[in-house]
């Protein structure tokens, strides 16, 4: 009887210890197993046109941001001015409207600016699950081939953009340009 009680006490202590350690972790710092892998496939309706289907291919072809947002998310609204600055600066931004109501999202975009080139409507969060979405907002950086190179859980900040996101975008754009130049040179040599 005493042994059983000691085992139960030890198991409960271990569980409480794990919970205590877990509470001290910052969810924004969780590594994503998707970084370095191709963007997960999806097929969703466009938020603005239910007749148009979007896939991950609509997000691929150039270095881009993918932002996960919802109208019910106050931090999504708070980060939107930064997204507008990025879009005006020539950075393409695609999005998932996540677990939201289409009418609410369309109303929100009609009375405020829209930084997104395309918005995939994900009312049930199905694509979000495949993309590893923990909460809104989340932002990904995709390279031109559609590989996820960065993931941020939580709102973007100006400092985060300056320290992490913009340098990565510039690096990826430079890599894409070099790859295009090498391919062009190879084609030219093959034709000679």
C-alpha positions in Angstrom: 0.0 0.0 0.0 2.8 2.4 0.9 4.7 1.5 -2.3 1.6 2.3 -4.4 1.2 5.6 -2.7 4.9 6.5 -3.2 4.6 5.6 -6.9 1.4 7.7 -7.3 3.1 10.6 -5.5 6.2 10.3 -7.6 4.2 10.2 -10.8 2.1 13.2 -9.8 5.3 15.2 -8.9 6.8 14.4 -12.2 3.7 15.5 -14.0 3.5 18.8 -12.1 7.2 19.3 -12.8 6.6 19.0 -16.6 3.6 21.3 -16.4 5.6 23.9 -14.5 8.4 23.7 -17.1 5.9 23.9 -20.0 4.3 27.0 -18.5 7.6 28.8 -18.6 8.1 28.2 -22.4 7.2 31.0 -24.8 4.9 29.6 -27.5 6.3 32.1 -30.0 9.7 30.4 -29.7 8.4 26.9 -30.5 10.3 25.6 -33.5 8.2 24.7 -36.4 8.8 21.3 -38.1 7.7 22.9 -41.3 10.6 25.3 -41.6 12.8 24.0 -44.5 9.9 22.1 -46.0 7.5 22.8 -48.9 4.4 24.7 -48.0 1.6 22.1 -47.3 -0.9 21.6 -50.0 -4.4 23.0 -49.7 -7.5 23.8 -51.8 -9.7 26.5 -50.4 -12.2 29.0 -51.8 -10.9 32.5 -52.2 -12.3 34.8 -49.5 -13.4 37.4 -52.1 -14.8 34.9 -54.7 -16.2 31.6 -53.5 -16.2 30.4 -57.1 -12.4 30.7 -57.3 -10.3 27.9 -55.7 -6.9 28.7 -54.4 -4.0 26.3 -53.7 -0.6 26.6 -52.3 0.6 27.2 -55.9 -1.1 30.6 -55.7 1.4 31.5 -52.9 4.5 30.3 -54.8 6.7 31.9 -57.5 8.4 34.7 -55.6 9.6 35.4 -52.1 6.4 36.1 -50.1 4.8 36.4 -46.7 1.8 34.3 -45.8 -0.2 35.8 -42.9 -2.9 34.0 -40.9 -5.6 36.4 -39.6 -9.2 36.7 -38.5 -11.6 39.5 -37.7 -12.0 38.4 -34.2 -8.3 38.6 -33.5 -7.4 42.0 -32.0 -3.6 41.4 -32.5 -4.3 40.8 -36.2 -5.8 44.2 -36.4 -2.9 45.7 -34.5 -0.3 44.3 -36.9 -2.2 45.3 -40.0 -0.5 48.7 -40.4 2.9 47.0 -40.6 1.5 44.6 -43.2 0.3 47.6 -45.2 3.8 49.1 -45.1 5.3 45.9 -46.3 2.7 45.6 -49.2 3.3 49.2 -50.2 7.1 48.4 -50.1 6.6 45.7 -52.7 6.5 42.6 -50.5 3.8 40.3 -51.7 1.5 39.0 -48.9 -0.9 36.2 -49.2 -3.2 35.1 -46.4 -5.5 32.6 -44.8 -8.6 34.0 -43.2 -8.7 31.6 -40.4 -11.9 30.2 -38.6 -13.8 33.3 -39.4 -17.1 34.3 -41.0 -16.8 35.3 -44.7 -19.3 38.2 -44.3 -17.4 39.6 -41.3 -14.0 39.3 -43.1 -15.3 41.0 -46.3 -16.9 43.8 -44.2 -13.6 44.3 -42.4 -11.6 44.5 -45.6 -14.2 46.9 -47.2 -13.7 49.5 -44.4 -10.0 49.1 -44.0 -7.0 48.6 -46.2 -6.2 45.2 -47.7 -2.5 44.3 -47.8 -3.2 40.8 -49.3 -2.8 39.7 -52.9 -4.8 36.6 -52.3 -6.8 35.3 -49.3 -7.7 31.7 -48.9 -10.8 31.3 -46.8 -10.3 28.6 -44.1 -13.5 28.7 -42.0 -12.9 25.3 -40.3 -9.1 25.7 -39.9 -8.3 22.6 -42.0 -5.4 24.2 -43.9 -4.3 25.9 -40.7 -3.9 22.5 -39.1 -1.7 21.3 -41.9 0.3 24.5 -41.8 0.8 24.1 -38.0 -1.2 27.2 -37.0 -1.2 27.5 -33.2 -3.1 30.9 -33.0 -3.6 34.1 -34.9 -1.8 36.0 -36.2 0.9 33.9 -37.6 3.3 34.8 -40.4 5.4 32.6 -42.7 8.1 33.6 -45.2 8.2 31.4 -48.3 11.0 31.3 -50.8 10.3 31.4 -54.5 10.1 27.6 -54.6 7.4 27.6 -51.9 9.6 26.3 -49.1 8.8 27.7 -45.7 11.9 29.5 -44.5 10.5 31.3 -41.4 7.5 31.1 -39.1 6.3 33.7 -36.5 3.6 32.9 -34.0 2.1 36.1 -32.8 2.1 39.6 -34.2 4.8 41.1 -36.2 6.6 44.1 -34.7 8.7 46.8 -36.4 11.8 45.5 -34.6 11.1 41.9 -35.6 10.7 43.0 -39.2 14.0 44.9 -39.1 16.0 42.2 -37.3 14.6 39.0 -38.8 12.0 39.2 -41.6 13.3 41.9 -43.9 16.9 40.6 -43.9 15.6 37.1 -44.7 13.5 38.4 -47.5 16.5 40.2 -49.0 18.7 37.1 -48.7 16.1 34.9 -50.3 15.5 37.4 -53.1 19.3 37.6 -53.7 19.4 33.7 -53.9 16.5 33.7 -56.3 18.2 36.3 -58.5 21.5 34.3 -58.5 19.6 31.1 -59.4 17.8 32.8 -62.3 21.1 34.3 -63.6 22.7 30.8 -63.5 19.8 29.3 -65.3 19.8 32.0 -67.9 23.6 31.5 -68.4 23.1 27.8 -68.7 20.4 28.2 -71.4 22.6 30.7 -73.3 25.6 28.2 -73.2 23.3 25.3 -74.3 22.1 27.3 -77.3 25.7 28.2 -78.4 
